[in-house]
Structures are given as C-alpha cells and as structure tokens.
C-alpha cells in the first residue's frame, strides 16, 4: 500500500500490480490458445486434429477464466482524503468500478478489519465506518497488520493537523 501526502490531500493506493499482470497474462495466453489451433491446422483433417483443437480450445477457455477469476479476487483501491473539499473519495476497481464520496463529518471511525482464512491465518484491511453504519473498504485483505496500523496512524495524524 502506497501513501502520498500533500498539504491538502492524502492518497492511499493499494494496487496488486504483480497479480494483475499474472491475470492479464493468463487471459492473453488463453486468447492465443483459443485462436491458434483453428488458424494453424487448416490444411489438416482427421480425428486427432479435431481432438487437439478441442483440447487447446478448452485450455484457452480455462486460461481466460482463470485470469478473470484472479482479477476479480484482487481489486485495486484508491482513497483520497481531500482537506480542501472536506471529503473522502474512494474507488474500488475490478470488473465493476465502485465509487464512494464521503464527507468528513460523516466519518465515524477508521478501523482495521480482521478475518480468519481457511488456513487459520488472520488477514487485515483498512475500512472507514460512517455515521449511517456503512463500512467502506480502503484496502484489500492482506496479512500485514503492522503495515496497516502504520497507515491508520498516518491518516489519523494527517486528519488531526
């Protein structure tokens, strides 16, 4: 998670670049595998060629599906605390983009959420609690509790000054 600070704004960015590159690579590979066997083997006939085409097409579809699944599991977040406009702007990007505009006076608490995984490990994410009970995530789930606490302290210090 990256934090960029100026006098008037504080920007939190959480972008899983490596994971997104992996997902995009799987999608690209899947697209190539979908098209390639139908272009290359045009002059050949027989059951083996048809079986190879079908198998490669299935591998291609699996690659595209796996890439889309990876991209959906790991959204990117950006949150800007804007002192001049006295609001928090949050954007969550994956298949569909979600945006929130939250006035500072509506923010009740800045929290670190905790969740236990199937393996028994704990993962954490930063969220904002509003006065109407809504919880808006500012980061994705990660296993770095100390890093999250440091970011929360930095945001709280910036808001107080």
GUZALUM-804418 format. One record per atom (N, C-alpha, C, O, CB): residue in three letters; x, y, z. Coordinates in steps of 0.05 Angstrom, whole numbers, plus 32768, in hexadecimal, padded with zeros to 4 digits. Glycine has a CB too. Layout:
ALAXYZ...
% end
This chain:
UNK80117FE98000UNK800080008000UNK801280198000UNK8025801B8010UNK7FED80008018UNK800B802B7FEEUNK801B80447FECUNK800B805B7FF8UNK7FF3805D7FF5UNK8022804A7FCEUNK8019806D8005UNK800D80858011UNK801C809D8005UNK8034809F8008UNK800E80848030UNK800C80AF7FF9UNK801780C87FEEUNK800980DF7FFDUNK7FF180E17FFEUNK801380CB7FCFUNK801A80F18008UNK800F81068019UNK80178121800FUNK802E81268008UNK801881028036UNK80048134800EUNK800981508009UNK7FFB8160801FUNK7FEF81548031UNK7FFF81597FECUNK7FFD817B801EUNK7FEF818B8032UNK7FD181888030UNK7FC381888045UNK7FF781A8802EUNK7FC681858018UNK7FA981848015UNK7F9D81698011UNK7F8581668013UNK7FA281957FFEUNK7FAD8154800CUNK7FA2813A8007UNK7FB581248010UNK7FCD81278012UNK7F9C81367FE9UNK7FA8810D8016UNK7FB680F5801DUNK7FAB80DF800CUNK7F9380DA800DUNK7FB480EE803CUNK7FBC80D27FFCUNK7FB380BE7FE9UNK7FBE80A37FF2UNK7FD6809F7FF5UNK7FBC80C57FCCUNK7FAB808F7FF5UNK7FB280737FFAUNK7FAD80637FE1UNK7F9780657FD6UNK7FA280688013UNK7FC180547FD8UNK7FBE80447FC0UNK7FC680277FC7UNK7FDC80227FD2UNK7FCE804F7FA8UNK7FB580157FC0UNK7FBA7FF87FC5UNK7FB57FEA7FAAUNK7F9E7FE37FA4UNK7FA97FED7FDCUNK7FCA7FE57F9BUNK7FC87FD97F81UNK7FDA7FC07F7FUNK7FF27FC27F82UNK7FCF7FED7F6BUNK7FCE7FA97F7CUNK7FDD7F907F7AUNK7FE87F8C7F5EUNK7FDE7F7C7F4FUNK7FCC7F787F82UNK7FFD7F9B7F56UNK80077F9C7F3BUNK80107F817F31UNK80097F797F1BUNK801E7FB07F39UNK801F7F727F41UNK80297F587F38UNK80127F457F33UNK80127F367F1FUNK803C7F4C7F4DUNK7FFE7F447F45UNK7FE87F327F42UNK7FD77F3A7F2AUNK7FCD7F287F1BUNK7FD67F327F5BUNK7FD47F547F25UNK7FC57F5D7F0EUNK7FD47F557EF4UNK7FC77F4E7EE0UNK7FC07F7B7F0FUNK7FEE7F587EF4UNK7FFE7F507EDDUNK7FFB7F327ED8UNK7FF97F297EC1UNK801C7F577EE0UNK7FFB7F227EEDUNK7FF77F057EEAUNK7FDB7EFF7EDEUNK7FD97EEE7ECCUNK7FFA7EF77F06UNK7FC77F0C7EE8UNK7FAC7F087EDDUNK7FAA7F107EC0UNK7F9E7F027EB0UNK7F987F177EEEUNK7FB67F277EB9UNK7FB57F307E9DUNK7FC57F1D7E8BUNK7FBD7F187E75UNK7FC17F4D7E9BUNK7FDB7F137E95UNK7FEB7EFF7E86UNK7FDB7EE67E81UNK7FDC7EDB7E6BUNK80057EF87E94UNK7FCC7EDC7E95UNK7FBC7EC47E91UNK7FA67ECA7E7CUNK7FA07EB87E6CUNK7FAF7EBC7EABUNK7F9A7EE17E7DUNK7F857EE87E6AUNK7F917EE97E4EUNK7F857EDE7E3BUNK7F787F037E71UNK7FA87EF67E4BUNK7FB57EF77E30UNK7FBC7EDC7E26UNK7FB87ED57E0FUNK7FCE7F097E32UNK7FC87ECB7E37UNK7FCF7EB07E2FUNK7FB67EA07E27UNK7FB77E917E14UNK7FDE7EA27E46UNK7FA17EA37E36UNK7F887E967E30UNK7F7D7E9E7E15UNK7F737E8D7E06UNK7F747E9B7E45UNK7F7F7EB87E0FUNK7F757EC17DF5UNK7F857EB67DDEUNK7F7A7EAE7DC9UNK7F767EE07DF4UNK7FA07EB47DE2UNK7FB17EA97DCDUNK7FAA7E8B7DC9UNK7FA87E817DB3UNK7FCF7EAC7DD5UNK7FA67E7D7DDFUNK7FA07E607DDDUNK7F847E5B7DD1UNK7F7F7E477DC5UNK7FA17E547DF9UNK7F727E6E7DD4UNK7F587E6C7DC8UNK7F597E6E7DA9UNK7F4B7E5F7D9BUNK7F457E817DD3UNK7F6A7E807DA0UNK7F6A7E867D83UNK7F7F7E767D74UNK7F7A7E6D7D5DUNK7F707EA47D7FUNK7F957E717D80UNK7FAC7E647D72UNK7FA57E497D65UNK7FAC7E467D4DUNK7FC27E607D85UNK7F997E367D72UNK7F957E1C7D65UNK7F827E1D7D4CUNK7F847E0D7D3BUNK7F8A7E087D79UNK7F717E317D4CUNK7F5E7E337D35UNK7F6C7E417D1DUNK7F627E3E7D07UNK7F457E437D3EUNK7F817E507D22UNK7F907E5D7D0CUNK7FA67E4B7D01UNK7FAA7E4A7CE9UNK7F9C7E777D16UNK7FB47E3D7D12UNK7FCC7E2E7D0AUNK7FC57E147CFCUNK7FD27E0D7CE8UNK7FDD7E287D22UNK7FB17E067D05UNK7FAB7DEB7CFBUNK7F967DEB7CE5UNK7F877DD77CE3UNK7FA37DD97D12UNK7F947E007CD6UNK7F7F7E017CC1UNK7F827DEC7CACUNK7F6E7DE17CA2UNK7F7F7E1C7CB4UNK7F9A7DE47CA4UNK7F9F7DD17C8FUNK7F9D7DB47C98UNK7F9E7DA27C87UNK7FB97DD57C82UNK7F9A7DB07CB2UNK7F9A7D947CBCUNK7F7D7D8C7CC3UNK7F6C7D9C7CC9UNK7FAC7D927CD5UNK7F787D727CC1UNK7F5E7D677CC8UNK7F627D4E7CD9UNK7F787D437CDBUNK7F4D7D617CAFUNK7F4D7D447CE5UNK7F4E7D2B7CF4UNK7F467D307D11UNK7F437D467D1AUNK7F6A7D207CF2UNK7F437D197D1EUNK7F397D197D3AUNK7F4E7D257D4DUNK7F487D327D60UNK7F317CFE7D43UNK7F687D1F7D47UNK7F7D7D297D59UNK7F7F7D487D58UNK7F837D557D6CUNK7F987D1D7D51UNK7F7C7D537D40UNK7F7D7D707D3DUNK7F657D7D7D4BUNK7F697D917D59UNK7F7E7D797D1FUNK7F4E7D717D48UNK7F367D7C7D55UNK7F397D7A7D74UNK7F327D8C7D82UNK7F1D7D6D7D4CUNK7F437D637D7EUNK7F477D607D9BUNK7F5C7D747DA5UNK7F587D7F7DBBUNK7F517D437DA1UNK7F717D797D96UNK7F857D8D7D9EUNK7F797DA97D9FUNK7F7E7DB87DB1UNK7F9E7D8C7D8BUNK7F687DAF7D8BUNK7F5B7DC97D8AUNK7F497DCD7DA2UNK7F497DE27DAFUNK7F4B7DCD7D70UNK7F397DB87DA8UNK7F277DBA7DBFUNK7F367DBD7DD9UNK7F2F7DCD7DEAUNK7F147DA27DBFUNK7F4B7DAD7DDDUNK7F5B7DAE7DF5UNK7F687DCA7DF9UNK7F677DD57E0EUNK7F707D987DF5UNK7F737DD47DE3UNK7F807DEE7DE5UNK7F6C7E047DEAUNK7F717E177DF9UNK7F907DF47DCBUNK7F557E027DDEUNK7F3F7E157DE3UNK7F367E157E00UNK7F317E2A7E0CUNK7F277E107DD0UNK7F347DFD7E0BUNK7F2D7DFB7E28UNK7F437E067E3AUNK7F3C7E147E4EUNK7F287DDD7E2FUNK7F5C7E027E33UNK7F727E0E7E42UNK7F707E2D7E40UNK7F757E3B7E54UNK7F8D7E047E38UNK7F6A7E377E29UNK7F687E537E25UNK7F517E5F7E35UNK7F547E747E42UNK7F637E5A7E08UNK7F3A7E527E35UNK7F237E5B7E45UNK7F2A7E5A7E63UNK7F227E6C7E72UNK7F0A7E4A7E3FUNK7F387E467E6BUNK7F417E447E87UNK7F547E5B7E8FUNK7F517E667EA4UNK7F4E7E297E8CUNK7F667E617E7DUNK7F797E777E82UNK7F6A7E927E85UNK7F707EA17E97UNK7F8D7E7A7E6CUNK7F577E977E73UNK7F477EAF7E75UNK7F377EB07E8FUNK7F367EC47E9DUNK7F357EB27E5CUNK7F2A7E9A7E95UNK7F1A7E987EAEUNK7F2C7E9C7EC6UNK7F247EAA7ED9UNK7F0C7E7E7EAFUNK7F437E8F7EC7UNK7F557E927EDEUNK7F5F7EAF7EE0UNK7F617EB97EF7UNK7F6D7E807EDBUNK7F667EBC7ECAUNK7F6F7ED87ECBUNK7F597EEA7ED5UNK7F5F7EFC7EE6UNK7F787EE07EB0UNK7F417EE77ECCUNK7F2B7EF77ED5UNK7F257EF27EF3UNK7F1E7F057F02UNK7F117EF17EC5UNK7F277EDA7EFCUNK7F237ED37F18UNK7F387EE17F29UNK7F327EEC7F3EUNK7F257EB47F1CUNK7F517EE07F21UNK7F677EED7F30UNK7F627F0B7F31UNK7F657F177F47UNK7F827EE87F23UNK7F5A7F187F1BUNK7F557F347F1BUNK7F3D7F3C7F2DUNK7F3E7F507F3AUNK7F507F3E7EFFUNK7F297F2B7F2EUNK7F127F307F3EUNK7F187F2D7F5CUNK7F0D7F3C7F6DUNK7EFB7F1E7F37UNK7F2A7F1B7F63UNK7F317F167F7FUNK7F427F2D7F8BUNK7F417F317FA3UNK7F3F7EFC7F82UNK7F507F3B7F7AUNK7F647F4F7F84UNK7F5E7F6B7F79UNK7F6B7F737F66UNK7F807F477F7DUNK7F4A7F797F84UNK7F447F947F7AUNK7F597FA87F82UNK7F697FA47F95UNK7F297F9D7F84UNK7F5A7FBE7F74UNK7F6C7FD47F7AUNK7F5B7FEA7F89UNK7F447FEE7F82UNK7F7A7FE07F61UNK7F677FF67F9DUNK7F5A800B7FACUNK7F6A80257FAAUNK7F8380257FAAUNK7F5680037FC9UNK7F5C803B7FA9UNK7F6880557FADUNK7F5680667FBEUNK7F3D80667FBAUNK7F6F80647F92UNK7F6180737FD2UNK7F5180847FE4UNK7F5F809E7FE8UNK7F77809F7FEFUNK7F4D80758000UNK7F5180B47FE3UNK7F5D80CF7FE6UNK7F4D80DE7FFBUNK7F3680E47FF9UNK7F5C80DE7FCBUNK7F5C80E58010UNK7F5180F78025UNK7F588114801BUNK7F6F811B801AUNK7F5D80F18042UNK7F4481238015UNK7F48813E800AUNK7F408153801EUNK7F2881568025UNK7F3881427FEFUNK7F5381618028UNK7F4F8175803DUNK7F40818D8033UNK7F2E81988041UNK7F69817E804AUNK7F458196801BUNK7F3881AE800FUNK7F1A81A9800BUNK7F0A81BA8011UNK7F4581B57FF4UNK7F1381918002UNK7EF7818B7FFDUNK7EEA817D8015UNK7ED281788015UNK7EF481797FE4UNK7EFA81768029UNK7EF081698042UNK7EE18150803CUNK7ECB814C8046UNK7EDF817C8052UNK7EED813F802BUNK7EE081258025UNK7EF58110801EUNK7F0C81158018UNK7ECC8128800EUNK7EEB80F78020UNK7EFA80E08019UNK7EEF80D47FFFUNK7ED780CF7FFEUNK7EFA80CA8030UNK7F0080D07FECUNK7EF880C47FD2UNK7F0580A87FD1UNK7F1D80A67FD1UNK7EFF80D67FBAUNK7EF580947FCEUNK7EFF80787FCDUNK7EF6806C7FB2UNK7EE0806F7FA9UNK7EF480677FE5UNK7F09805E7FA6UNK7F0480507F8DUNK7F0E80337F8FUNK7F26802F7F96UNK7F11805F7F75UNK7EFD80207F8AUNK7F0480047F8AUNK7F017FF97F6DUNK7EEB7FFA7F62UNK7EF27FF37F9EUNK7F187FF07F62UNK7F177FE87F46UNK7F1C7FCA7F44UNK7F307FBF7F4EUNK7F2C7FF77F36UNK7F0A7FBD7F36UNK7F0E7FA27F2CUNK7EFA7F9F7F15UNK7EFA7FB17F04UNK7F097F8B7F42UNK7EE97F8B7F12UNK7ED77F897EFBUNK7EC57FA17EF9UNK7EC17FAC7EE4UNK7EC77F707EFCUNK7EB97FA97F10UNK7EA97FC17F10UNK7EB67FD47F24UNK7EC07FCC7F39UNK7E8B7FBA7F18UNK7EB67FED7F1DUNK7EC280027F2EUNK7EAD800D7F41UNK7E9780147F39UNK7ECF80187F1DUNK7EB5800E7F5BUNK7EA380197F6FUNK7EB080337F79UNK7EC980337F7EUNK7E9E80057F86UNK7EA080477F7DUNK7EAA80617F87UNK7E99806A7F9EUNK7E8180677F9FUNK7EAA80777F71UNK7EA780767FB2UNK7E9A80817FC9UNK7EA4809E7FCDUNK7EBC80A37FCAUNK7E9E80707FE3UNK7E9280B07FD4UNK7E9A80CB7FDCUNK7E8F80CF7FF8UNK7E7780CF7FFCUNK7E8E80E17FC8UNK7EA180D2800BUNK7E9880D38027UNK7EA280ED8034UNK7EBA80F28035UNK7EA480BB8038UNK7E9080FF803DUNK7E988117804AUNK7EA781108064UNK7EA080FD8072UNK7E80812A8050UNK7EBA8121806BUNK7EC9811C8084UNK7EB7811A809CUNK7EBC810980AEUNK7EDE81328088UNK7EA2812A809DUNK7E91812A80B5UNK7E81811080B7UNK7E76810A80CDUNK7E7E814180B5UNK7E80810080A2UNK7E7280E680A2UNK7E8480CF80ACUNK7E7A80B980B2UNK7E6680E08087UNK7E9E80D480ACUNK7EB180BF80B4UNK7EB180BD80D2UNK7EB680D080E1UNK7ECD80C580AAUNK7EAB80A580DCUNK7EAA80A080F8UNK7EC380938103UNK7ECD809A8118UNK7E92808E80FFUNK7ECE807F80F3UNK7EE5807180FDUNK7EF5806680E6UNK7EEB806080D0UNK7EDC8059810FUNK7F0F806580EAUNK7F22805880D7UNK7F2B803E80E5UNK7F38804080FAUNK7F3A806B80D0UNK7F25802780D9UNK7F2A800E80E6UNK7F3C7FFC80D5UNK7F3F800080BDUNK7F10800080EDUNK7F467FE880E3UNK7F547FD280D5UNK7F437FB980DAUNK7F407FAF80F0UNK7F727FCE80E0UNK7F377FAF80C4UNK7F277F9780C6UNK7F387F7E80C7UNK7F4E7F7E80BBUNK7F137F9580AFUNK7F2F7F6A80D4UNK7F3E7F5180D7UNK7F2C7F3980CEUNK7F157F3980D5UNK7F487F4D80F4UNK7F387F2780C0UNK7F2A7F0F80B6UNK7F3C7EF780B7UNK7F547EF980B2UNK7F1E7F138099UNK7F317EE080BFUNK7F417EC880C1UNK7F3D7EB880A7UNK7F277EB4809EUNK7F397EB680D9UNK7F547EB0809AUNK7F527EA08082UNK7F4D7E838088UNK7F4E7E7B809FUNK7F6C7EA48071UNK7F497E738073UNK7F457E578076UNK7F5D7E498082UNK7F5B7E34808FUNK7F3D7E4A805CUNK7F757E54807DUNK7F8E7E488087UNK7F937E5080A4UNK7FA67E4680B0UNK7FA57E518076UNK7F827E6180B0UNK7F857E6880CCUNK7F957E8280D0UNK7F997E8A80E7UNK7F927E5280DBUNK7F9E7E8E80BAUNK7FAD7EA880BCUNK7F997EBF80BDUNK7F837EBD80B4UNK7FC17EAB80A5UNK7FA27ED580C8UNK7F927EED80C9UNK7F9B7F0080B3UNK7FB37F0380AEUNK7F937EFB80E4UNK7F887F0D80A6UNK7F8D7F218092UNK7F7E7F3B809AUNK7F6B7F3A80A8UNK7F867F188075UNK7F887F528090UNK7F7E7F6B8099UNK7F797F7E8081UNK7F857F7B806CUNK7F927F7880ADUNK7F677F918086UNK7F637FA78072UNK7F5A7FC08081UNK7F4D7FBE8096UNK7F4F7F9E805CUNK7F5F7FD68075UNK7F577FF08080UNK7F3C7FF78075UNK7F367FF3805DUNK7F6C80078079UNK7F2A80018087UNK7F0F8009807FUNK7F088022808EUNK7F12802880A3UNK7EFB7FF38083UNK7EF480318083UNK7EE980488090UNK7ECD80428098UNK7EBD80378088UNK7EEA8061807DUNK7EC6804880B1UNK7EAB804580BAUNK7E9D806080B9UNK7EA7807380C4UNK7EAA803980D6UNK7E85806180AEUNK7E76807A80ACUNK7E60807B80C1UNK7E5B806780CEUNK7E69807E8090UNK7E55809280C5UNK7E40809680DAUNK7E27808680D4UNK7E18807F80E7UNK7E3980B380DCUNK7E22808080BAUNK7E0A807080B4UNK7E0F805280B5UNK7DFE804280ACUNK7DFF80788098UNK7E26804A80BFUNK7E2C802D80C3UNK7E3A802080ABUNK7E40800880ADUNK7E13801F80C9UNK7E3F802E8096UNK7E4D8022807FUNK7E6A801F8084UNK7E7780318090UNK7E4880348065UNK7E768009807BUNK7E928004807CUNK7E9D8004805FUNK7E957FF4804FUNK7E997FE8808AUNK7EAF8017805AUNK7EBB801A803FUNK7ED880118040UNK7EE8801D804FUNK7EB880388035UNK7EDF7FFC8031UNK7EFB7FF38031UNK7F0E80078023UNK7F078012800EUNK7EFD7FD78024UNK7F25800B802EUNK7F3A801C8022UNK7F52800B8018UNK7F638017800BUNK7F4380308036UNK7F527FF1801DUNK7F687FE08014UNK7F5D7FC48010UNK7F477FBE8018UNK7F807FE08029UNK7F6D7FB48004UNK7F667F978001UNK7F707F888019UNK7F7F7F938029UNK7F727F8B7FE6UNK7F677F6F801CUNK7F6F7F5F8033UNK7F8C7F57802FUNK7F957F4E801AUNK7F5E7F458035UNK7F9C7F5C8045UNK7FB97F568045UNK7FC17F4A805FUNK7FB27F4C8073UNK7FCA7F6F803EUNK7FD97F3E8061UNK7FE27F32807AUNK7FF57F448089UNK80047F3A809BUNK7FEF7F178074UNK7FF67F5D8083UNK800A7F70808FUNK7FFC7F8280A3UNK7FF77F9A809CUNK80187F808079UNK7FF77F7880BAUNK7FE97F8880CEUNK7FF87FA180D6UNK7FED7FB780D9UNK7FE37F7780E7UNK80127F9F80DBUNK80227FB580E4UNK80237FCC80CFUNK80217FE380D5UNK803F7FAD80EAUNK80257FC480B5UNK80247FD880A0UNK80097FE6809FUNK80087FFE809AUNK80297FCA8085UNK7FF47FD880A3UNK7FD97FE480A4UNK7FD77FF780BBUNK7FCC800D80B8UNK7FC37FCE80A6UNK7FE17FEF80D2UNK7FE0800180EAUNK7FF0801B80E5UNK7FE7803080EDUNK7FEB7FF38103UNK8007801880D8UNK8017803080D2UNK8008804380BFUNK8009805B80C3UNK8032802880C5UNK7FFA803880ABUNK7FEB80498099UNK7FD4805680A8UNK7FCF806E80A3UNK7FE080388081UNK7FC6804880B9UNK7FB0805480C8UNK7FBA806A80DAUNK7FAD807F80DBUNK7FA2803E80DAUNK7FD1806680E7UNK7FDC807C80F8UNK7FE3809480E7UNK7FDE80AB80EFUNK7FF580718107UNK7FEF808F80CFUNK7FF680A680BEUNK7FDD80B580B4UNK7FDD80CE80B4UNK8005809B80A5UNK7FC880A780AEUNK7FAF80B480A5UNK7FA380C480BDUNK7F9B80DB80B9UNK7F9A809F809BUNK7FA280B880D4UNK7F9780C680EBUNK7FA780DF80F2UNK7F9B80F380F9UNK7F9680B38103UNK7FC180DD80F1UNK7FD280F480F6UNK7FCD810A80E1UNK7FCC812280E8UNK7FF080EC80F6UNK7FCB810280C7UNK7FC6811680B2UNK7FAB812480B6UNK7FA9813C80B2UNK7FC881088096UNK7F97811580BEUNK7F7C812080C2UNK7F7C813480D9UNK7F6F814980D7UNK7F67810A80C7UNK7F8B812E80EEUNK7F8C81408106UNK7F9B815A8100UNK7F95816E810DUNK7F998131811DUNK7FAE815A80EEUNK7FBD817280E9UNK7FB0818680D7UNK7FBB819B80D1UNK7FD8816C80DE
% end
